[in-house]
Amino acid sequence: MNDSMRRYAFAGIIIEDREKSASAVQSILTEYSSLISGRMGIPNLEDGALSIITVILHATTDEIGALSGKLGRLPGVSIKTGISKI
């Protein structure tokens, strides 16, 4: 893959049902781990019912879309991304 096609991006992930979706989110993030440059998360908001994860990605727009699509289809998971212009 040509590195000039890769962009930096962030993905903000909100997990509203940790019991139902946290392991699936982790599995998907592991699948795409080669694209992740950094990760920060707060796992136990609202007495453990809510988690927020932010990941920094270095990937093509297709890869970013595939990751966000898989995560966004999970029940109780919301995701928003921002992609650099360069």
C-alpha positions in Angstrom: 0.0 0.0 0.0 1.2 3.5 -0.8 1.7 5.5 2.4 0.6 8.7 0.6 -2.9 7.2 0.5 -3.0 6.8 4.2 -4.4 9.6 6.4 -4.5 10.2 10.1 -7.9 10.1 11.7 -9.6 9.7 15.1 -12.6 7.6 16.0 -14.7 8.4 19.1 -16.5 5.3 20.2 -19.3 5.3 22.8 -20.4 1.9 24.2 -23.7 2.3 26.0 -24.2 -1.4 26.9 -20.8 -2.7 28.0 -22.1 -6.2 28.9 -23.5 -6.7 25.5 -21.0 -5.1 23.2 -17.6 -4.4 24.9 -16.0 -7.8 23.9 -17.2 -7.3 20.3 -15.7 -3.8 20.2 -12.4 -5.2 21.6 -12.4 -8.0 19.0 -12.9 -5.5 16.1 -10.2 -3.1 17.5 -7.8 -6.1 17.7 -8.6 -7.1 14.1 -7.7 -3.5 13.0 -4.8 -3.1 15.5 -2.2 -2.5 12.7 -4.0 0.7 11.8 -4.2 2.1 15.4 -1.4 4.5 16.4 -2.9 5.3 19.8 -5.8 4.5 22.1 -7.4 6.1 25.2 -10.4 4.9 27.0 -12.5 5.5 30.1 -14.2 2.1 30.8 -16.4 2.7 33.8 -18.6 5.8 33.5 -22.1 5.8 35.0 -21.3 3.0 37.4 -19.8 0.8 34.6 -22.7 1.1 32.2 -20.9 3.4 29.7 -17.5 3.4 28.1 -15.8 5.9 25.8 -12.8 5.0 23.7 -10.8 7.3 21.3 -8.4 5.7 18.8 -5.9 7.5 16.5 -5.7 5.8 13.2 -3.2 5.9 10.3 -5.1 4.2 7.4 -6.8 4.6 4.1 -10.3 6.1 4.0 -11.6 2.6 2.9 -10.0 1.0 6.0 -11.3 3.8 8.3 -14.8 3.2 6.8 -14.6 -0.5 7.2 -13.6 -0.2 10.9 -16.3 2.4 11.7 -18.9 0.5 9.8 -18.3 -2.7 11.8 -18.3 -0.9 15.1 -21.4 1.2 14.2 -23.4 -1.9 13.5 -23.0 -3.3 17.0 -25.9 -2.8 19.3 -25.4 0.0 21.8 -22.3 1.4 20.1 -22.0 4.8 18.5 -18.9 6.0 16.5 -17.9 9.2 14.9 -14.7 9.8 12.9 -12.6 12.8 11.8 -10.1 12.4 9.0 -7.2 14.7 8.2 -7.1 16.4 4.8 -3.5 15.6 4.2 
